[in-house]
Amino acid sequence: MFVHPTFSVEPWSIVETGLDLDLLPQTESVFALSNGHIGMRGNLDEGEPHGIPGTYLNSFYELRPLPYAEAGFGYPESGQSIVNVTNGKLIRLLVDDEPFDVRYGELLSHQRVLDLRAGVLRREVEWRSPAGRRVRVASTRLVSLVQRAVAAVRFEVVALDGPVEVVVQSELVANEAMPAAAASEHAGDRADDPREAAVLETPLVGEESLTQGTFGLLIHRLERSGFRLAAAMDNAFDAPGAIDVGAEASTDVARVSALSRLEGGDRLSLVKYLAYGWSAERSRPALHDQVDGALQAARHTGWDGLVAGQRQFLDDFWAGADVVIDGDPEVQQAVRFSIFHVLQSGARAEGRPIPAKGLTGPGYDGHAFWDSEIYVLGLLSLTRPDAVADVLRWRHATLPAARARARQLGLAGAAFPWRTINGAECSAYWPAGTAAFHITADVAYAVVRYLRATGDRAFEADVGLELLVESARLWRSLGHHHVDGSFRIDGVTGPDEYSAVADNNLYTNLMAQLNLEEAAEACGRHPEEAARLGVTDEESGGWRDAARDMYVPYDERLGVHLQSAGFTDHQRWDFEGTDPDDYPLLLHFPYFDLYRKQVVKQADLVLAMHLRGEAFDDDDKARNFDYYEELTVRDSSLSACSQAVLALETGHPGLAYQYIGEAALIDLENLEHNTRDGLHIASLAGAWIALVEGLGGVRVERSRLALRPYLPDAVDRLRFHLLYRGRRLRVTLTHDHAAYLLAAGEPLSVWHHGEEVPLTSEREARRPVPPRPRRTPPSQPAGRSPRRAGRH
């Protein structure tokens, strides 16, 4: 297991107490900062050594051709890759002409701290230069959650052996050289790993470079997409003695340098303000003025003001989102780490997507998948719903592309893409890029869940209704009524990519069913808006008919639901004969072999039971879970959280908690061996889902918030906070009781194990937690039991 040995277990921070250069790629992702608009990997201030240098702007991408051995009608022609933009993090240091570099001289101490309450990354180093001069270097970095276009760094160097001459170089650098894939025990897999990003050589074309005093600016554009980028900095230096400041600029570098002579104990400090802006349409002068204005606002706020604003933003967020778990300090740390990074991924995205890696790394080329709607927006719907509305507005803005894709495929309505940045499909893998229609139902599901959680009727009329209508039109044209009267959807790929292009994928059918029902009901609530969208009573009636007649495949012989038609007739995969090093299977076996066997990459039917639980009775859930647990290899990080939820529902609390640990520790323990490419944002959201929807039993139903809590033995107490329809709730669970408190807002009721519980802010409402029967847990495929290495 590739585990970082020096993360200490702290409730509100990730602390690295040493520096292992081999693990830099992983820690750069862990220590990344973002606000959903700007993302900065946790690279060292001095830039080198590094694993993967990375600074990203949401939806700033370059186009690239998609090569095909054989072309086919409807294949996407162009891919999109997120670009490593101008690096403003760089602050180099020279001590008596010796460059500060942790690979040289003597590194006496090194510590980095990601503070989850303050929203900053702190670093403190004591270093002796090759010439024997000792200095202490400290930095604090933030990406502002308040001022969307702004980031800042406070950097200081203290001379421990004086006198010494120090030079601090604050830089903007574009077109950084990207490293080859890092060597690891899995290095042989990486060349063909679809999770890898395409490498773009020097994509930024210089248009303007400028330094003036302590100010620096670089403006670049992208050749194919035509996007233009501006990055600007201003630097405030302070030292006891004289400071000599100089500046220079070239096409890809703007540098401001400060020289000072320090006596023993003296310090030279720098506050570096950064501003970023990009546009597909605005001119170079306009972008210049935009970042200049953002810098002026940052300087006016000042360093202390930026830090205070960051803390206030997070204090308010944590008051409505924190999860407290007693009995497991590692999971406590990991779930707060998870919630923090999910917040960072979408806090200020504002009309942009949430990529699968957030803005923490280049994995998947910066693409957004269905992960956002099902997992990430699940957490945010009950903690920061305004971010959910922003992402759904982005989906709404991409409707023209989704309609065009549906027309290309001979369908009505809208077909949302499997992977994208700008709304156009850019997957060259057609069984997913073309056949994974469930993404359209996932978007609709996110709309429904948001509306249930917020009651936002204005959003429904303006945005949600059209998304529901266009997605319902897709299902009515994609499916057909069979001779037996059932409505069937053939030739699709569900969440399990090891079973592609199958008939009547149960997950797809049930999600489409909900989509059709909710679209018809929304049209009834908004008849005038529905009429403007061309919806007739006959059309909405057709949706209701298709939903009522939806085919749900079932194997009477085995007494289990079918993941897709005929699935249980396939030969089982030879799990016992599969070497543990041959996972993930997609990198070692042809898809042809995977498609014709009973082997499940990730929760598919189990995910359907999680999201559409009302479509199954308890006995169905128990039999289904046992059957599919023996087939699921979890070659995707998206699986563990839903397996945790259903394990708890079906009487396996111990197994559920093992899956919770896997979801929460996916990146802190690098369980997938690819944290270097960026964090698994959906899996991190899954840690919250497994705790709140799993142990807490939270379900947002049509007109009520329902909870069926139950704690496994490993947890002594669980407390979590929710935002529901403008109210802030606190839920505290023990093995015996659940306590509900209305922390803010108007009175409301929640439903505890089917009992209505009125809530007020005056006192907790306590209810007993009924016992649940425990069953013998099912086995997993050989070598694929839940993974959790543990750091201590």
FENMO-V95335 format. One record per pair of residues at least 12 apart in sequence whose C-alpha atoms are under 8 Angstrom apart, sorted by sequence separation. I is the first residue (numbers start at 0). GAP is how many residues later the second one is. If there is no record, write none. Layout:
I|GAP + I|GAP
This chain:
5|12 + 28|12 + 29|12 + 40|12 + 64|12 + 65|12 + 110|12 + 111|12 + 123|12 + 124|12 + 140|12 + 205|12 + 206|12 + 207|12 + 217|12 + 218|12 + 244|12 + 245|12 + 322|12 + 345|12 + 354|12 + 355|12 + 401|12 + 402|12 + 489|12 + 490|12 + 491|12 + 492|12 + 494|12 + 522|12 + 552|12 + 608|12 + 643|12 + 666|12 + 695|12 + 696|12 + 718|12 + 719|12 + 728|12 + 729|12 + 746|12 + 747|12 + 27|13 + 28|13 + 40|13 + 64|13 + 65|13 + 109|13 + 110|13 + 123|13 + 124|13 + 139|13 + 140|13 + 205|13 + 206|13 + 216|13 + 217|13 + 244|13 + 276|13 + 322|13 + 344|13 + 354|13 + 355|13 + 401|13 + 489|13 + 490|13 + 491|13 + 493|13 + 554|13 + 642|13 + 643|13 + 666|13 + 695|13 + 696|13 + 718|13 + 728|13 + 729|13 + 746|13 + 27|14 + 39|14 + 40|14 + 63|14 + 64|14 + 109|14 + 110|14 + 122|14 + 123|14 + 138|14 + 139|14 + 205|14 + 206|14 + 216|14 + 217|14 + 243|14 + 244|14 + 276|14 + 321|14 + 343|14 + 344|14 + 353|14 + 354|14 + 401|14 + 417|14 + 418|14 + 474|14 + 488|14 + 489|14 + 493|14 + 643|14 + 665|14 + 694|14 + 695|14 + 717|14 + 718|14 + 727|14 + 728|14 + 745|14 + 746|14 + 26|15 + 27|15 + 39|15 + 62|15 + 63|15 + 108|15 + 109|15 + 122|15 + 123|15 + 138|15 + 139|15 + 204|15 + 205|15 + 216|15 + 242|15 + 243|15 + 275|15 + 352|15 + 355|15 + 398|15 + 401|15 + 417|15 + 487|15 + 488|15 + 489|15 + 643|15 + 693|15 + 694|15 + 695|15 + 716|15 + 717|15 + 726|15 + 727|15 + 728|15 + 751|15 + 38|16 + 39|16 + 62|16 + 63|16 + 108|16 + 109|16 + 121|16 + 122|16 + 138|16 + 203|16 + 204|16 + 215|16 + 216|16 + 242|16 + 243|16 + 274|16 + 341|16 + 355|16 + 416|16 + 417|16 + 487|16 + 488|16 + 642|16 + 643|16 + 694|16 + 716|16 + 717|16 + 726|16 + 727|16 + 37|17 + 38|17 + 62|17 + 63|17 + 107|17 + 108|17 + 121|17 + 122|17 + 137|17 + 138|17 + 203|17 + 204|17 + 214|17 + 215|17 + 242|17 + 274|17 + 354|17 + 398|17 + 416|17 + 446|17 + 522|17 + 665|17 + 694|17 + 716|17 + 726|17 + 727|17 + 741|17 + 743|17 + 37|18 + 38|18 + 61|18 + 62|18 + 106|18 + 107|18 + 108|18 + 121|18 + 136|18 + 137|18 + 203|18 + 204|18 + 214|18 + 215|18 + 241|18 + 320|18 + 353|18 + 417|18 + 605|18 + 640|18 + 665|18 + 715|18 + 716|18 + 726|18 + 740|18 + 741|18 + 742|18 + 3|19 + 37|19 + 38|19 + 60|19 + 61|19 + 106|19 + 107|19 + 120|19 + 121|19 + 136|19 + 137|19 + 202|19 + 203|19 + 214|19 + 240|19 + 241|19 + 274|19 + 404|19 + 605|19 + 639|19 + 640|19 + 663|19 + 704|19 + 715|19 + 725|19 + 726|19 + 739|19 + 740|19 + 741|19 + 36|20 + 37|20 + 60|20 + 61|20 + 106|20 + 107|20 + 119|20 + 120|20 + 136|20 + 202|20 + 213|20 + 214|20 + 240|20 + 274|20 + 404|20 + 446|20 + 488|20 + 519|20 + 639|20 + 662|20 + 663|20 + 740|20 + 741|20 + 36|21 + 60|21 + 61|21 + 105|21 + 106|21 + 119|21 + 120|21 + 135|21 + 136|21 + 177|21 + 213|21 + 234|21 + 236|21 + 238|21 + 240|21 + 273|21 + 401|21 + 415|21 + 417|21 + 446|21 + 487|21 + 518|21 + 519|21 + 624|21 + 662|21 + 35|22 + 59|22 + 60|22 + 104|22 + 105|22 + 119|22 + 134|22 + 135|22 + 213|22 + 239|22 + 272|22 + 400|22 + 401|22 + 414|22 + 416|22 + 605|22 + 624|22 + 639|22 + 640|22 + 663|22 + 710|22 + 740|22 + 741|22 + 27|23 + 58|23 + 59|23 + 104|23 + 105|23 + 118|23 + 119|23 + 134|23 + 135|23 + 400|23 + 415|23 + 443|23 + 519|23 + 604|23 + 639|23 + 662|23 + 663|23 + 709|23 + 710|23 + 711|23 + 740|23 + 27|24 + 104|24 + 105|24 + 134|24 + 135|24 + 176|24 + 397|24 + 398|24 + 415|24 + 442|24 + 443|24 + 518|24 + 519|24 + 572|24 + 662|24 + 708|24 + 710|24 + 739|24 + 740|24 + 24|25 + 25|25 + 101|25 + 103|25 + 104|25 + 133|25 + 134|25 + 176|25 + 272|25 + 397|25 + 414|25 + 570|25 + 571|25 + 572|25 + 620|25 + 624|25 + 709|25 + 738|25 + 739|25 + 23|26 + 24|26 + 55|26 + 103|26 + 104|26 + 133|26 + 134|26 + 174|26 + 175|26 + 239|26 + 272|26 + 397|26 + 413|26 + 516|26 + 569|26 + 570|26 + 571|26 + 572|26 + 636|26 + 660|26 + 738|26 + 739|26 + 23|27 + 24|27 + 55|27 + 104|27 + 132|27 + 133|27 + 174|27 + 238|27 + 239|27 + 443|27 + 515|27 + 516|27 + 569|27 + 570|27 + 571|27 + 659|27 + 738|27 + 20|28 + 55|28 + 56|28 + 132|28 + 174|28 + 238|28 + 239|28 + 394|28 + 515|28 + 569|28 + 599|28 + 621|28 + 691|28 + 737|28 + 738|28 + 54|29 + 55|29 + 99|29 + 174|29 + 238|29 + 602|29 + 620|29 + 636|29 + 708|29 + 736|29 + 737|29 + 53|30 + 54|30 + 173|30 + 237|30 + 238|30 + 440|30 + 515|30 + 516|30 + 567|30 + 601|30 + 659|30 + 736|30 + 737|30 + 52|31 + 53|31 + 54|31 + 97|31 + 132|31 + 213|31 + 236|31 + 237|31 + 439|31 + 515|31 + 566|31 + 599|31 + 600|31 + 601|31 + 602|31 + 659|31 + 736|31 + 737|31 + 54|32 + 97|32 + 212|32 + 213|32 + 236|32 + 237|32 + 270|32 + 598|32 + 599|32 + 600|32 + 601|32 + 609|32 + 617|32 + 735|32 + 736|32 + 53|33 + 97|33 + 212|33 + 213|33 + 215|33 + 217|33 + 236|33 + 512|33 + 513|33 + 597|33 + 598|33 + 599|33 + 600|33 + 601|33 + 735|33 + 94|34 + 212|34 + 217|34 + 235|34 + 236|34 + 341|34 + 512|34 + 598|34 + 599|34 + 600|34 + 601|34 + 734|34 + 735|34 + 211|35 + 217|35 + 234|35 + 235|35 + 511|35 + 512|35 + 600|35 + 601|35 + 602|35 + 606|35 + 609|35 + 636|35 + 210|36 + 217|36 + 234|36 + 235|36 + 601|36 + 602|36 + 605|36 + 606|36 + 609|36 + 210|37 + 216|37 + 234|37 + 342|37 + 349|37 + 353|37 + 474|37 + 512|37 + 601|37 + 602|37 + 605|37 + 608|37 + 695|37 + 94|38 + 209|38 + 210|38 + 215|38 + 233|38 + 234|38 + 348|38 + 351|38 + 352|38 + 209|39 + 215|39 + 232|39 + 233|39 + 347|39 + 350|39 + 351|39 + 602|39 + 208|40 + 209|40 + 215|40 + 232|40 + 233|40 + 346|40 + 349|40 + 350|40 + 471|40 + 509|40 + 602|40 + 605|40 + 208|41 + 214|41 + 232|41 + 345|41 + 348|41 + 349|41 + 350|41 + 352|41 + 474|41 + 508|41 + 562|41 + 46|42 + 208|42 + 213|42 + 231|42 + 232|42 + 348|42 + 350|42 + 351|42 + 352|42 + 508|42 + 509|42 + 562|42 + 640|42 + 46|43 + 207|43 + 208|43 + 210|43 + 212|43 + 230|43 + 231|43 + 350|43 + 471|43 + 508|43 + 561|43 + 636|43 + 639|43 + 706|43 + 44|44 + 45|44 + 46|44 + 171|44 + 206|44 + 208|44 + 209|44 + 210|44 + 230|44 + 231|44 + 470|44 + 471|44 + 637|44 + 641|44 + 704|44 + 705|44 + 706|44 + 707|44 + 708|44 + 44|45 + 45|45 + 46|45 + 171|45 + 205|45 + 208|45 + 210|45 + 230|45 + 636|45 + 637|45 + 640|45 + 644|45 + 648|45 + 703|45 + 704|45 + 705|45 + 706|45 + 707|45 + 44|46 + 45|46 + 171|46 + 205|46 + 229|46 + 230|46 + 505|46 + 636|46 + 639|46 + 640|46 + 643|46 + 647|46 + 703|46 + 704|46 + 705|46 + 706|46 + 44|47 + 45|47 + 228|47 + 229|47 + 467|47 + 471|47 + 503|47 + 505|47 + 647|47 + 703|47 + 705|47 + 228|48 + 229|48 + 368|48 + 369|48 + 394|48 + 467|48 + 503|48 + 637|48 + 640|48 + 641|48 + 644|48 + 645|48 + 705|48 + 39|49 + 228|49 + 368|49 + 369|49 + 503|49 + 640|49 + 644|49 + 227|50 + 228|50 + 368|50 + 467|50 + 468|50 + 584|50 + 643|50 + 644|50 + 226|51 + 227|51 + 367|51 + 368|51 + 391|51 + 467|51 + 468|51 + 583|51 + 48|52 + 226|52 + 227|52 + 366|52 + 367|52 + 582|52 + 47|53 + 48|53 + 226|53 + 227|53 + 366|53 + 367|53 + 45|54 + 48|54 + 225|54 + 226|54 + 227|54 + 366|54 + 391|54 + 464|54 + 467|54 + 45|55 + 224|55 + 227|55 + 365|55 + 391|55 + 436|55 + 437|55 + 656|55 + 227|56 + 412|56 + 413|56 + 414|56 + 434|56 + 435|56 + 436|56 + 437|56 + 505|56 + 506|56 + 229|57 + 412|57 + 413|57 + 434|57 + 435|57 + 436|57 + 437|57 + 464|57 + 505|57 + 656|57 + 228|58 + 229|58 + 411|58 + 412|58 + 434|58 + 435|58 + 464|58 + 504|58 + 505|58 + 652|58 + 653|58 + 171|59 + 231|59 + 412|59 + 413|59 + 414|59 + 435|59 + 486|59 + 504|59 + 560|59 + 652|59 + 653|59 + 709|59 + 171|60 + 230|60 + 231|60 + 412|60 + 413|60 + 486|60 + 503|60 + 504|60 + 559|60 + 652|60 + 653|60 + 708|60 + 171|61 + 229|61 + 233|61 + 320|61 + 388|61 + 411|61 + 412|61 + 430|61 + 431|61 + 502|61 + 503|61 + 558|61 + 709|61 + 232|62 + 320|62 + 387|62 + 411|62 + 430|62 + 459|62 + 486|62 + 487|62 + 501|62 + 502|62 + 647|62 + 231|63 + 319|63 + 410|63 + 485|63 + 486|63 + 487|63 + 501|63 + 559|63 + 560|63 + 88|64 + 484|64 + 485|64 + 486|64 + 558|64 + 559|64 + 169|65 + 218|65 + 384|65 + 411|65 + 431|65 + 434|65 + 460|65 + 464|65 + 480|65 + 485|65 + 316|66 + 354|66 + 410|66 + 411|66 + 434|66 + 444|66 + 475|66 + 316|67 + 395|67 + 410|67 + 440|67 + 465|67 + 475|67 + 559|67 + 95|68 + 96|68 + 352|68 + 373|68 + 377|68 + 380|68 + 398|68 + 405|68 + 431|68 + 460|68 + 94|69 + 95|69 + 96|69 + 218|69 + 369|69 + 372|69 + 373|69 + 376|69 + 380|69 + 384|69 + 430|69 + 437|69 + 441|69 + 444|69 + 94|70 + 95|70 + 96|70 + 372|70 + 388|70 + 392|70 + 395|70 + 430|70 + 437|70 + 440|70 + 444|70 + 447|70 + 475|70 + 94|71 + 373|71 + 377|71 + 381|71 + 391|71 + 395|71 + 436|71 + 440|71 + 443|71 + 471|71 + 93|72 + 94|72 + 369|72 + 372|72 + 373|72 + 380|72 + 391|72 + 92|73 + 93|73 + 369|73 + 372|73 + 437|73 + 92|74 + 93|74 + 437|74 + 440|74 + 92|75 + 91|76 + 92|76 + 90|77 + 91|77 + 174|77 + 206|77 + 90|78 + 91|78 + 173|78 + 90|79 + 91|79 + 172|79 + 173|79 + 89|80 + 90|80 + 171|80 + 172|80 + 89|81 + 171|81 + 172|81 + 88|82 + 89|82 + 170|82 + 171|82 + 30|83 + 87|83 + 88|83 + 89|83 + 170|83 + 171|83 + 86|84 + 87|84 + 170|84 + 86|85 + 87|85 + 169|85 + 170|85 + 32|86 + 85|86 + 86|86 + 168|86 + 169|86 + 32|87 + 85|87 + 86|87 + 168|87 + 169|87 + 32|88 + 85|88 + 168|88 + 84|89 + 85|89 + 167|89 + 168|89 + 30|90 + 84|90 + 166|90 + 167|90 + 17|91 + 18|91 + 83|91 + 166|91 + 167|91 + 17|92 + 18|92 + 83|92 + 166|92 + 16|93 + 17|93 + 165|93 + 166|93 + 497|93 + 16|94 + 44|94 + 164|94 + 165|94 + 15|95 + 16|95 + 164|95 + 165|95 + 498|95 + 499|95 + 14|96 + 15|96 + 164|96 + 165|96 + 497|96 + 498|96 + 14|97 + 15|97 + 163|97 + 164|97 + 497|97 + 498|97 + 506|97 + 510|97 + 14|98 + 162|98 + 163|98 + 506|98 + 509|98 + 13|99 + 14|99 + 162|99 + 163|99 + 505|99 + 12|100 + 13|100 + 161|100 + 162|100 + 163|100 + 498|100 + 506|100 + 12|101 + 13|101 + 161|101 + 162|101 + 497|101 + 498|101 + 506|101 + 510|101 + 12|102 + 13|102 + 160|102 + 161|102 + 169|102 + 497|102 + 505|102 + 509|102 + 11|103 + 12|103 + 39|103 + 158|103 + 160|103 + 161|103 + 496|103 + 497|103 + 11|104 + 12|104 + 38|104 + 158|104 + 159|104 + 160|104 + 495|104 + 496|104 + 11|105 + 37|105 + 158|105 + 159|105 + 495|105 + 496|105 + 157|106 + 158|106 + 495|106 + 157|107 + 158|107 + 494|107 + 495|107 + 34|108 + 157|108 + 158|108 + 494|108 + 495|108 + 32|109 + 33|109 + 34|109 + 157|109 + 494|109 + 32|110 + 33|110 + 34|110 + 37|110 + 156|110 + 157|110 + 493|110 + 36|111 + 37|111 + 155|111 + 156|111 + 36|112 + 155|112 + 156|112 + 34|113 + 155|113 + 154|114 + 155|114 + 153|115 + 154|115 + 80|116 + 153|116 + 154|116 + 670|116 + 80|117 + 82|117 + 152|117 + 153|117 + 154|117 + 670|117 + 152|118 + 153|118 + 84|119 + 151|119 + 152|119 + 668|119 + 82|120 + 151|120 + 152|120 + 668|120 + 151|121 + 650|121 + 652|121 + 668|121 + 150|122 + 151|122 + 650|122 + 651|122 + 654|122 + 668|122 + 52|123 + 149|123 + 150|123 + 650|123 + 651|123 + 664|123 + 149|124 + 150|124 + 649|124 + 650|124 + 651|124 + 661|124 + 52|125 + 149|125 + 649|125 + 651|125 + 661|125 + 51|126 + 148|126 + 149|126 + 650|126 + 660|126 + 661|126 + 51|127 + 148|127 + 658|127 + 660|127 + 50|128 + 148|128 + 657|128 + 658|128 + 657|129 + 657|130 + 50|131 + 85|132 + 61|141 + 148|142 + 87|143 + 149|144 + 85|145 + 87|145 + 148|145 + 149|145 + 639|146 + 632|147 + 149|148 + 629|148 + 631|148 + 632|148 + 153|149 + 628|149 + 629|149 + 630|149 + 631|149 + 628|150 + 629|150 + 630|150 + 633|150 + 146|151 + 151|151 + 625|151 + 628|151 + 629|151 + 632|151 + 625|152 + 628|152 + 61|160 + 63|160 + 145|160 + 61|161 + 62|161 + 61|162 + 62|162 + 143|162 + 61|163 + 145|163 + 60|164 + 144|164 + 145|164 + 141|165 + 144|165 + 196|165 + 60|166 + 143|166 + 195|166 + 196|166 + 59|167 + 145|167 + 195|167 + 196|167 + 197|167 + 144|168 + 194|168 + 195|168 + 196|168 + 194|169 + 195|169 + 196|169 + 193|170 + 87|186 + 117|189 + 118|191 + 117|192 + 118|192 + 117|193 + 116|194 + 118|195 + 117|196 + 116|197 + 116|198 + 147|200 + 116|201 + 144|202 + 144|203 + 579|203 + 575|205 + 574|206 + 575|206 + 574|207 + 59|218 + 115|220 + 115|221 + 115|224 + 37|238 + 452|247 + 451|248 + 451|249 + 451|250 + 448|251 + 451|251 + 370|267 + 453|270 + 454|270 + 452|271 + 453|271 + 452|272 + 453|272 + 81|280 + 81|283 + 80|284 + 81|284 + 79|285 + 80|285 + 81|285 + 80|286 + 79|287 + 57|291 + 58|293 + 57|294 + 58|294 + 57|295 + 57|301 + 56|302 + 55|303 + 375|305 + 53|306 + 375|306 + 378|306 + 53|307 + 374|307 + 377|307 + 34|308 + 35|308 + 53|308 + 374|308 + 34|309 + 35|309 + 51|309 + 375|309 + 378|309 + 33|310 + 34|310 + 35|310 + 371|310 + 374|310 + 375|310 + 378|310 + 32|311 + 33|311 + 34|311 + 35|311 + 36|311 + 370|311 + 374|311 + 377|311 + 34|312 + 35|312 + 36|312 + 34|313 + 35|313 + 36|313 + 34|314 + 35|314 + 362|314 + 374|314 + 360|315 + 361|315 + 362|315 + 360|316 + 361|316 + 359|317 + 360|317 + 10|318 + 35|318 + 40|318 + 359|318 + 360|318 + 9|319 + 13|319 + 39|319 + 40|319 + 358|319 + 359|319 + 8|320 + 9|320 + 12|320 + 38|320 + 39|320 + 40|320 + 356|320 + 357|320 + 8|321 + 10|321 + 11|321 + 37|321 + 38|321 + 356|321 + 357|321 + 10|322 + 35|322 + 356|322 + 9|323 + 13|323 + 35|323 + 356|323 + 357|323 + 8|324 + 11|324 + 12|324 + 355|324 + 356|324 + 10|325 + 33|325 + 355|325 + 33|326 + 337|326 + 355|326 + 32|327 + 31|328 + 334|329 + 29|330 + 330|330 + 333|330 + 28|331 + 333|331 + 28|332 + 330|333 + 73|334 + 330|334 + 333|334 + 73|335 + 344|336 + 382|338 + 341|339 + 382|339 + 383|339 + 79|340 + 340|340 + 341|340 + 381|340 + 382|340 + 79|341 + 381|341 + 341|342 + 381|342 + 337|343 + 340|343 + 341|343 + 338|345 + 78|346 + 79|346 + 337|346 + 338|346 + 78|347 + 337|347 + 77|348 + 78|348 + 75|349 + 76|349 + 334|349 + 337|349 + 338|349 + 75|350 + 337|350 + 75|351 + 75|352 + 334|352 + 74|353 + 334|353 + 74|355 + 60|360 + 67|360 + 66|361 + 58|362 + 65|362 + 58|363 + 327|386 + 326|387 + 327|387 + 326|388 + 325|389 + 326|389 + 324|390 + 325|390 + 326|390 + 324|391 + 325|391 + 324|392 + 325|392 + 323|393 + 324|393 + 192|394 + 323|394 + 324|394 + 191|395 + 322|395 + 323|395 + 322|396 + 323|396 + 322|397 + 188|398 + 321|398 + 322|398 + 320|399 + 321|399 + 320|400 + 319|401 + 320|401 + 318|402 + 319|402 + 320|402 + 319|403 + 319|408 + 319|409 + 329|460 + 195|481 + 185|487 + 51|624 + 50|625 + 29|637 + 29|638 + 25|644 + 28|646 + 28|647 + 25|648 + 27|648 + 28|648 + 29|648 + 25|649 + 26|649 + 28|649 + 29|649 + 24|650 + 25|650 + 28|650 + 24|651 + 25|651 + 24|652 + 25|652 + 3|664 + 2|665 + 3|665 + 2|666 + 1|667 + 2|667 + 0|668 + 1|668 + 0|669 + 1|669 + 0|670 + 1|671 + 6|784 + 2|786 + 4|786 + 3|787 + 0|788 + 2|788
